[in-house]
């Protein structure tokens, strides 16, 4: 699916349920999985996606690119006030060029 279209998690449930019994390969959901939110600690919609699809694991891409603190169970950190300054301190402390990072 394109990133401009919402993921169709509900369509995955039957397929995933069938596959889980026939393979030992972990099945992972990817698409519209968000990171933590200040309103609800616990990795955003992780539990909702797992319940809707029947998976036990998810991949996070766009949410992590937008704010790497999405993996915090305590919720998101403010990207402007906290995340970016922290990343810049890491770059400076390792004498890295910003052109290598961005």
Buried (B, 14 or more C-beta within 10 A) or exposed (E): EEEEEEBEBEEBBEEBEEEBEEEEEEBEBBBBBBBBBEEEEEBBBBEEBBEBBBBEEBEBEBBBEBBBBBEBEEBBBEBEEEBEEBBEEEBEEEEEEEEEEE
